[in-house]
């Protein structure tokens, strides 16, 4: 999947993996050596994350529920979350989290209130 910031007309992540099940969400990025540039892990239905057993820092974008057109609003952004730094317990209004390589939020310009979509393919608009 591609995560695209419609507000800024930028790609947040070109290669987004989905962690749909409870075990996949709990495991998240634990044990992985890194997360490549342009990649992300999508945790649908989640409103918090932990950094336990992580080997690298990440950025996290918390998104609200999708509207009828599949657009989600950014409700919170956390940049440079360090390994073993604890937990982001609860983000009000979040209904999913994109875990990204550090610097991805800054590179895409993503901020609270932005509109984000996730789709199998991205096409340019005329």
MIZADREN-302811 format. One line per 5 residues: their letters; for each residue x, y negated, z of N, C-alpha, C. Coordinates in steps of 0.1 Angstrom, whole numbers. Example, Ala and Ser with C-alpha at 12.3 -4.5 7.8 and 13.67 -1.06 7.14 Angstrom:
<recs>
AS> 132/57/78/123/45/78/132/33/78 | 128/22/71/137/11/71/129/0/79;
</recs>
This chain:
<recs>
XXXXX> 8/12/0/0/0/0/9/-13/0 | 3/-23/-5/10/-36/-5/2/-45/4 | 9/-52/13/3/-62/22/6/-75/16 | -4/-83/13/-2/-96/6/-9/-107/14 | -1/-118/16/-6/-130/23/-13/-138/12;
XXXXX> -26/-139/12/-33/-147/2/-32/-162/4 | -31/-166/17/-29/-180/20/-16/-186/15 | -6/-178/16/8/-183/12/12/-178/-2 | 3/-169/-8/6/-162/-21/20/-156/-20 | 22/-148/-9/35/-140/-8/32/-126/-5;
XXXXX> 41/-117/-7/40/-103/-3/47/-102/11 | 39/-96/20/44/-94/33/52/-81/34 | 47/-71/27/54/-58/26/49/-51/13 | 58/-47/5/55/-40/-8/53/-25/-7 | 58/-20/4/57/-5/7/52/-3/21;
XXXXX> 39/-1/23/33/0/36/28/14/38 | 34/20/49/30/34/53/18/32/63 | 9/41/63/-2/41/72/-1/51/83 | -2/47/96/-2/56/107/-16/57/112 | -24/66/106/-38/66/108/-43/74/121;
XXXXX> -36/84/124/-40/92/136/-34/88/149 | -40/92/160/-35/88/173/-21/92/175 | -16/104/171/-2/107/173/7/99/165 | 3/97/152/11/88/143/12/74/148 | 1/69/154/2/55/160/11/55/172;
XXXXX> 10/65/181/19/65/193/33/66/189 | 36/75/179/50/76/175/55/64/168 | 47/58/159/51/46/152/64/47/146 | 73/38/149/87/38/144/97/44/153 | 93/50/164/102/56/173/111/67/166;
XXXXX> 123/67/169/132/77/164/138/74/150 | 132/64/143/137/61/130/150/52/132 | 159/53/123/171/45/124/169/30/120 | 159/27/112/157/14/107/144/14/99 | 140/2/95/129/0/86/134/-9/74;
XXXXX> 134/-4/62/140/-11/51/132/-23/48 | 139/-33/42/133/-45/37/122/-42/28 | 111/-49/29/100/-47/20/90/-36/25 | 94/-29/36/86/-18/41/78/-23/53 | 68/-15/57/60/-18/69/53/-5/73;
XXXXX> 49/-5/86/40/5/91/27/-2/96 | 16/3/90/3/-2/94/-4/7/104 | -8/1/115/-14/8/126/-29/3/126 | -38/9/119/-52/5/118/-59/7/132 | -67/-3/135/-75/-1/147/-68/-4/160;
XXXXX> -55/-8/159/-47/-11/171/-47/-25/175 | -46/-28/188/-45/-42/193/-33/-44/202 | -24/-34/202/-12/-36/210/-1/-26/205 | 11/-28/209/22/-19/205/32/-19/216 | 41/-9/215/52/-8/225/65/-7/218;
XXXXX> 76/-10/225/89/-10/219/98/1/225 | 92/10/233/100/21/239/105/30/229 | 118/35/231/124/45/223/127/39/209 | 126/26/207/129/20/194/144/18/193 | 149/19/181/164/17/178/167/3/172;
XXXXX> 157/-4/168/159/-17/161/148/-27/164 | 150/-39/161/140/-50/164/130/-50/152 | 118/-55/155/108/-57/144/101/-70/146 | 93/-73/135/83/-84/136/70/-76/136 | 60/-82/142/46/-76/142/36/-87/139;
XXXXX> 27/-83/130/16/-92/126/3/-85/130 | -5/-91/139/-17/-85/144/-29/-91/135 | -37/-82/130/-47/-86/120/-61/-83/126 | -71/-92/123/-85/-89/127/-91/-79/118 | -104/-77/120/-112/-68/112/-113/-73/97;
XXXXX> -114/-64/88/-115/-68/74/-129/-72/72 | -131/-83/63/-144/-87/59/-149/-78/48 | -160/-82/42/-166/-74/31/-157/-73/19 | -148/-82/17/-139/-82/6/-125/-76/10 | -124/-71/22/-111/-65/26/-101/-75/31;
XXXXX> -104/-87/33/-95/-97/38/-95/-97/53 | -83/-97/59/-81/-98/73/-74/-110/77 | -78/-117/88/-71/-129/93/-60/-125/103 | -49/-132/102/-38/-130/112/-43/-136/125 | -43/-128/136/-47/-133/149/-35/-136/158;
XXXXX> -24/-130/155/-11/-132/163/1/-127/155 | 12/-133/158/25/-130/152/35/-129/163 | 43/-118/163/54/-117/172/67/-114/164 | 77/-122/165/89/-121/157/101/-116/166 | 109/-107/160/121/-103/167/119/-95/180;
XXXXX> 109/-87/180/107/-78/192/118/-69/193 | 125/-69/204/138/-61/206/134/-47/211 | 143/-37/207/141/-24/212/141/-24/227 | 132/-15/233/131/-13/247/126/-26/254 | 121/-36/247/117/-48/253/104/-48/260;
XXXXX> 97/-37/259/84/-35/266/72/-34/257 | 61/-40/261/48/-37/254/41/-50/251 | 35/-51/239/26/-62/237/12/-55/240 | 7/-57/252/-4/-49/257/-17/-51/249 | -21/-63/247/-35/-65/241/-34/-78/234;
XXXXX> -38/-78/222/-40/-91/214/-55/-92/211 | -61/-102/216/-75/-104/214/-78/-106/200 | -88/-99/195/-93/-100/181/-85/-91/171 | -75/-85/176/-67/-76/167/-74/-63/164 | -74/-59/152/-79/-46/148/-70/-39/139;
XXXXX> -57/-41/141/-46/-35/133/-34/-43/134 | -22/-36/133/-9/-42/134/0/-38/123 | 6/-47/117/17/-44/107/30/-46/114 | 38/-35/115/51/-35/120/61/-37/108 | 70/-47/109/78/-51/98/92/-53/102;
XXXXX> 102/-52/92/116/-55/96/117/-70/101 | 126/-72/110/128/-85/115/131/-95/103 | 125/-106/103/127/-116/93/116/-116/82 | 108/-105/82/97/-104/72/86/-115/74 | 83/-118/86/73/-128/89/78/-142/84;
XXXXX> 90/-145/87/96/-158/82/97/-158/67 | 101/-147/61/103/-147/46/89/-149/39 | 79/-143/45/66/-144/38/58/-157/43 | 63/-164/53/56/-176/58/44/-173/66 | 41/-160/70/29/-156/76/27/-163/90;
XXXXX> 15/-168/92/12/-175/104/-3/-172/108 | -6/-175/121/-19/-173/126/-29/-180/117 | -40/-173/114/-51/-179/105/-49/-175/91 | -38/-170/86/-36/-167/72/-45/-155/69 | -48/-154/56/-56/-143/51/-47/-132/45;
XXXXX> -49/-120/49/-40/-109/44/-49/-98/38 | -44/-92/27/-51/-80/22/-41/-69/21 | -46/-57/20/-38/-45/18/-45/-37/7 | -37/-34/-3/-43/-27/-14/-33/-17/-20 | -38/-8/-28/-29/2/-34/-21/-4/-45;
XXXXX> -26/-14/-52/-18/-21/-63/-21/-36/-62 | -11/-43/-66/-12/-58/-66/-12/-62/-80 | -21/-71/-83/-22/-77/-97/-22/-92/-96 | -15/-99/-105/-14/-113/-105/-27/-119/-109 | -31/-130/-104/-43/-137/-108/-40/-147/-118;
X> -50/-149/-126/-48/-159/-137/-50/-173/-132;
</recs>
